[in-house]
């Protein structure tokens, strides 16, 4: 509580959520909604991605594979009913994979020009 020498308890304090009788229930509901969204997000992000890895066990994707994977994440981000945060993360992953593909193409062309 905030106290002032010349005043009693500040009126604004009495209007905060701490003083509101339903604040704990509202917070509990919000936490439940967040947990539900997290479960949905984890399920979507953990779905297998088609043709992402090769049986040879290579550690690095090729530029074409990175672009294909970026397309998969971009299309998943556009699915209806997806939480906004999950869609944003998937778009960011798609953007990163497209950037990786570009860097791999630059590396390939630089390696070819040196030899």
Protein Blocks (a to p, Z undefined) as FASTA:
>chain_A
ZZdfkbccdfklmmmmklpmklmmmmmmmmmmmmmmmmmmmmmmmpccehkbcfklpabd
cfklmmmmmmmmmmmmmpghiafklmmmmmmmmmmmmmmmmmmmmmmmmmmmmZZ
